[in-house]
């Protein structure tokens, strides 16, 4: 079972990954949490290039290729081995993030990203994807508050520095993905109070989890 | 005019890039030297991931994507602007290195690399490519001697650590590229004494350089 969480900055993905993992452990399921970019030692170095706010000159295609390099390393080294061992894998961002950030918002086209994911990266798609949806203004305010409170490194600011228009494109892009693949996506209203969002996410995962093999 | 130098480790590319640049400056041509991976601030960080000898777990597709990310950044930020200004660009390794190292030696197929270079990276090919050909044993001995003498950082050892079989595949792969594109490639016998190699390289570049625009 491969579960991904997606959403704009400040949508609460990182916290909710932990909620899903706790739920899985609570019902006795072997489960790992991981994230993109990052998740492997090589990936963490790629992450630091991608998120460095000094890299404003990064070409969109270079950006997409770096996300894909990180992803293929992550798939081969972490995700596939865990799935083969029957574990539940919960991943903070995955291919849909590249489809939406680089394909939609940077204008490289969703089909380009989807085509390369299938042809070059082996086409591993999640079983379910939880889309944490909320207005960009609300998400960014939350992300900024976390930076102020020291709960979030300021490293992530290359994307947080983007305009509100960019973040609106991301939200619309994600909602379009959910419409295009309704069987895989579950849209969560992440503007609700934290506890309600968590309960909803856990309910959705419970429903989707197949019985322990 | 876009000139690339290719060859196995220790074939003398770095020194000969400088010879070509000196020759161009000597005849009054505006000229820049650059290299891959690297050549841009983002590229230098990608280079350090690619060449780090601790990264033995790197997936071949991740490796290819990192080279391509570096290349597209390099093309957009350095190579194309210089060519547009009428400069001669002399580059230490370029797309043929990816075709041979990842496409041939790592088994990803030359067509995959060529296809992505054309479709995703805009298909910028060099005007001439100087292939510095010599037996791998001789090249590696030279590279190791340079490391011992402190003339070469030991950073490059992820590829230098490969087996002799790997380096033989690289040499054969490069010679196959030269056969496939005889108009673009010039094969130089890099096993000759340094001065003769340099004279040959300068002669080939002189012949190929169009008159100053």
Boltz contact constraints between the chains, C-beta under 6 A:
constraints:
  - contact:
      token1: [A, 42]
      token2: [B, 55]
      max_distance: 6.0
  - contact:
      token1: [A, 42]
      token2: [B, 58]
      max_distance: 6.0
  - contact:
      token1: [A, 45]
      token2: [B, 49]
      max_distance: 6.0
  - contact:
      token1: [A, 49]
      token2: [B, 45]
      max_distance: 6.0
  - contact:
      token1: [A, 55]
      token2: [B, 42]
      max_distance: 6.0
  - contact:
      token1: [A, 58]
      token2: [B, 42]
      max_distance: 6.0
  - contact:
      token1: [A, 59]
      token2: [B, 72]
      max_distance: 6.0
  - contact:
      token1: [A, 59]
      token2: [B, 73]
      max_distance: 6.0
  - contact:
      token1: [A, 59]
      token2: [B, 76]
      max_distance: 6.0
  - contact:
      token1: [A, 61]
      token2: [B, 72]
      max_distance: 6.0
  - contact:
      token1: [A, 62]
      token2: [B, 69]
      max_distance: 6.0
  - contact:
      token1: [A, 62]
      token2: [B, 72]
      max_distance: 6.0
  - contact:
      token1: [A, 62]
      token2: [B, 73]
      max_distance: 6.0
  - contact:
      token1: [A, 65]
      token2: [B, 65]
      max_distance: 6.0
  - contact:
      token1: [A, 65]
      token2: [B, 68]
      max_distance: 6.0
  - contact:
      token1: [A, 65]
      token2: [B, 69]
      max_distance: 6.0
  - contact:
      token1: [A, 66]
      token2: [B, 69]
      max_distance: 6.0
  - contact:
      token1: [A, 68]
      token2: [B, 65]
      max_distance: 6.0
  - contact:
      token1: [A, 69]
      token2: [B, 62]
      max_distance: 6.0
  - contact:
      token1: [A, 69]
      token2: [B, 65]
      max_distance: 6.0
  - contact:
      token1: [A, 69]
      token2: [B, 66]
      max_distance: 6.0
  - contact:
      token1: [A, 72]
      token2: [B, 59]
      max_distance: 6.0
  - contact:
      token1: [A, 72]
      token2: [B, 61]
      max_distance: 6.0
  - contact:
      token1: [A, 72]
      token2: [B, 62]
      max_distance: 6.0
  - contact:
      token1: [A, 73]
      token2: [B, 59]
      max_distance: 6.0
  - contact:
      token1: [A, 73]
      token2: [B, 62]
      max_distance: 6.0
  - contact:
      token1: [A, 76]
      token2: [B, 59]
      max_distance: 6.0
